Amino acid sequence: MPITSLDRAKQQYLEQQVASASPERLLILLYDRLLVDIERAGASQDAEDWTTAGSHLTHAQQIVAELNGSLTDAWDGSAELRGVYTYLTGRLITANIARDRAVTAECRDLVVPLRDAWHAAAAAATTSAPSSSTSALA
Protein backbone atom coordinates (compact mmCIF):
# COMPACT_ATOMS: atom_id res chain seq x y z
CA MET A 1 0.00 0.00 0.00
CA PRO A 2 1.49 3.37 -1.00
CA ILE A 3 2.28 5.94 1.66
CA THR A 4 0.01 8.96 1.37
CA SER A 5 0.71 12.53 2.36
CA LEU A 6 -1.69 12.03 5.28
CA ASP A 7 0.37 9.03 6.46
CA ARG A 8 3.54 11.13 6.21
CA ALA A 9 1.91 13.98 8.14
CA LYS A 10 0.81 11.58 10.89
CA GLN A 11 4.31 10.13 11.12
CA GLN A 12 5.88 13.59 11.31
CA TYR A 13 3.41 14.60 14.04
CA LEU A 14 4.25 11.50 16.07
CA GLU A 15 7.97 12.08 15.65
CA GLN A 16 7.58 15.68 16.85
CA GLN A 17 5.53 14.53 19.85
CA VAL A 18 8.24 12.08 20.87
CA ALA A 19 11.11 14.51 20.21
CA SER A 20 9.55 17.19 22.40
CA ALA A 21 8.23 14.93 25.17
CA SER A 22 9.52 15.03 28.73
CA PRO A 23 11.02 11.82 30.18
CA GLU A 24 7.76 11.23 32.08
CA ARG A 25 5.72 11.64 28.90
CA LEU A 26 8.01 9.31 26.95
CA LEU A 27 7.57 6.64 29.61
CA ILE A 28 3.78 7.03 29.39
CA LEU A 29 3.89 6.86 25.59
CA LEU A 30 5.91 3.64 25.76
CA TYR A 31 3.53 2.02 28.23
CA ASP A 32 0.49 3.11 26.24
CA ARG A 33 1.95 1.68 23.04
CA LEU A 34 2.98 -1.51 24.84
CA LEU A 35 -0.60 -2.07 25.89
CA VAL A 36 -1.87 -1.30 22.37
CA ASP A 37 0.54 -3.87 20.92
CA ILE A 38 -0.53 -6.54 23.40
CA GLU A 39 -4.23 -5.87 22.79
CA ARG A 40 -3.75 -5.91 19.02
CA ALA A 41 -1.79 -9.15 19.31
CA GLY A 42 -4.63 -10.70 21.27
CA ALA A 43 -7.19 -9.63 18.69
CA SER A 44 -4.98 -11.01 15.92
CA GLN A 45 -4.59 -14.29 17.79
CA ASP A 46 -8.38 -14.48 18.15
CA ALA A 47 -8.61 -14.09 14.37
CA GLU A 48 -5.81 -16.65 13.91
CA ASP A 49 -3.76 -14.02 12.08
CA TRP A 50 -0.48 -15.30 13.43
CA THR A 51 1.76 -13.07 11.33
CA THR A 52 0.13 -9.88 12.59
CA ALA A 53 0.01 -11.20 16.15
CA GLY A 54 3.70 -12.01 15.92
CA SER A 55 4.52 -8.51 14.69
CA HIS A 56 2.67 -6.92 17.60
CA LEU A 57 4.22 -9.26 20.16
CA THR A 58 7.69 -8.63 18.74
CA HIS A 59 7.14 -4.87 18.90
CA ALA A 60 5.93 -5.26 22.48
CA GLN A 61 9.19 -7.06 23.30
CA GLN A 62 11.15 -4.17 21.80
CA ILE A 63 9.25 -1.71 23.98
CA VAL A 64 9.92 -3.77 27.09
CA ALA A 65 13.62 -3.83 26.15
CA GLU A 66 13.55 -0.04 25.86
CA LEU A 67 11.79 0.31 29.21
CA ASN A 68 14.31 -2.06 30.79
CA GLY A 69 17.19 -0.11 29.29
CA SER A 70 15.83 3.14 30.71
CA LEU A 71 15.96 1.89 34.29
CA THR A 72 18.53 3.44 36.54
CA ASP A 73 20.02 1.79 39.60
CA ALA A 74 19.61 5.10 41.44
CA TRP A 75 15.95 4.19 41.93
CA ASP A 76 15.28 1.71 44.76
CA GLY A 77 12.66 -0.23 42.80
CA SER A 78 14.72 -0.74 39.65
CA ALA A 79 15.84 -4.30 40.46
CA GLU A 80 12.28 -5.46 41.06
CA LEU A 81 10.96 -3.72 37.95
CA ARG A 82 13.82 -5.18 35.91
CA GLY A 83 12.67 -8.62 37.10
CA VAL A 84 9.13 -7.86 35.97
CA TYR A 85 10.43 -6.76 32.56
CA THR A 86 12.47 -9.97 32.24
CA TYR A 87 9.43 -12.08 33.11
CA LEU A 88 7.20 -10.09 30.75
CA THR A 89 9.66 -10.52 27.89
CA GLY A 90 9.68 -14.28 28.40
CA ARG A 91 5.89 -14.41 28.44
CA LEU A 92 5.63 -12.27 25.28
CA ILE A 93 7.99 -14.69 23.54
CA THR A 94 5.94 -17.66 24.78
CA ALA A 95 2.69 -16.01 23.63
CA ASN A 96 4.19 -15.58 20.18
CA ILE A 97 5.87 -18.96 19.75
CA ALA A 98 3.02 -20.97 21.29
CA ARG A 99 0.33 -18.78 19.69
CA ASP A 100 -1.22 -18.73 23.15
CA ARG A 101 -3.99 -16.20 23.67
CA ALA A 102 -4.10 -16.91 27.42
CA VAL A 103 -0.45 -15.92 27.78
CA THR A 104 -1.10 -12.74 25.80
CA ALA A 105 -3.96 -11.97 28.20
CA GLU A 106 -1.59 -12.60 31.13
CA CYS A 107 0.82 -10.05 29.64
CA ARG A 108 -1.99 -7.52 29.35
CA ASP A 109 -3.01 -8.14 32.95
CA LEU A 110 0.58 -7.53 34.03
CA VAL A 111 1.03 -4.33 32.00
CA VAL A 112 -2.25 -2.54 32.86
CA PRO A 113 -1.47 -1.88 36.54
CA LEU A 114 2.10 -0.86 35.70
CA ARG A 115 0.88 1.55 33.06
CA ASP A 116 -1.72 2.97 35.44
CA ALA A 117 0.91 3.40 38.17
CA TRP A 118 3.25 5.27 35.82
CA HIS A 119 0.37 7.46 34.64
CA ALA A 120 -0.34 8.34 38.28
CA ALA A 121 3.35 8.94 39.03
CA ALA A 122 3.74 11.19 36.00
CA ALA A 123 0.63 13.15 36.97
CA ALA A 124 1.96 13.58 40.50
CA ALA A 125 5.35 14.65 39.15
CA THR A 126 3.81 17.37 37.01
CA THR A 127 1.72 18.75 39.86
CA SER A 128 4.50 18.72 42.46
CA ALA A 129 7.93 20.28 42.59
CA PRO A 130 10.20 18.83 39.88
CA SER A 131 12.77 17.57 42.37
CA SER A 132 10.33 15.61 44.51
CA SER A 133 9.29 12.69 42.32
CA THR A 134 10.77 12.87 38.84
CA SER A 135 13.82 10.89 39.94
CA ALA A 136 11.61 7.81 40.31
CA LEU A 137 10.63 8.10 36.67
CA ALA A 138 14.17 8.13 35.31
Helices and strands as residue ranges (DSSP letters): H 5-19, H 23-46, H 50-70, H 78-97, H 101-127, H 130-133, G 134-137
